[in-house]
């Protein structure tokens, strides 16, 4: 399950997600960043990882903050990804629209 969070300033991927994708932890880059969760508690992420993300016909390489905490989501896509995709999220319609080489698409 993926959360597109217009209030998140980072993209987040969780340890269990990387394990299920068979991504080696050696690919994780040491990069300290403060991360404030939904509860308002701030913790430090000490790693990030760069992964390709394919959405319909568009593939972007995305930096994710790596978090080793249990979560109900596999990833949280924040404003860095939203802006890179030039997407327009709609919370009312629970979807997003973005440009592709073949025109505007929605998911």
N, C-alpha and C positions, 0 to 999 in steps of 0.2 A: 504494500500500500504506500502511495506517495502523497505527501502533503505539499501543495503549492501554497507557500506562506508569504503573502505580500508584506508582512511586517518583519520578516527575518532578513538580516543583512548578510547572512552566510548560507551556503548550501551545506547540509549536514548528511553524513552517511554513518551508519552504525556498524559496529564490529560484526554482529550476526549477519548483516547484509553482505559484507565483504566475504565472510566465510562461505555463505551459500553461493556466491559468485565464483568461488575458488580463486580469489585475488590474493596473491602473496603479500604478507605484511611487510616484506622487504621493499615494496613499491611505495610505502608511506613515507612522506617527506617530513622531517622534523620542522615544525613551524608553530611556535607558541601563539595562541590567540585567546582572549577572554571570551567566554560564551555564557550568555544569560538565558536561562531556560524559562519555560512558561510560568514556573512558580516564583520567578524573580531571583533565584539563587544563581550566582555567578561562579563558574568554574573555569579552569584553563584547559583548552585542548592543546596538546603538544605536537599534534601531527596533522598533516593534510595529505590528500591524495588527488591526483589529476586523472579523471576518467572520461572517456567519450560517452556522451548521452545522445541517443537517437530518439527524436520525436517526429513521428510521421516521416517526412522526407528530409528533415534537417538534422544534421549531426553537429554538435558543439562539444569541444573539450572543456570540461568543467572542473574547477577546484572544489573539493569537499573538505569540510572540517571533519576529522575522524573522531568519533565518540564511542567509548566503550561502556555504554550504559544500555540497559534494556529499554526498548521503545515499541510502541504499537505501529510505528511507521518504518519502512525500509530506508527511505531518504526523505529529507525535507529540502525542497527546492525553494530557495529564497530569491531576493531581488537581484543578485548577480546573474542567475540563470534567466530570470524573467526579462531582464534588460538585454542580455546577450541574444535571446530569442526574439526580441522586439515584440513580445507578446502582450496581449491585453487580457488580463484575467477578469472574470465576472463571478463574484461570489453569489450573486442572485441566480445565475444560470448554472453554477458549479462547473464551469468550463473555461477554456482559454482559446483565444484566436491568435494566430501569428502568421507572418508571411513565409511562403515557400517559393521555390523556383517556379511553381505552377500556379501561383495565386495564394489567396488567403485560405487557411484551413482552420478547422476547429476540432478540439477534443474535449 
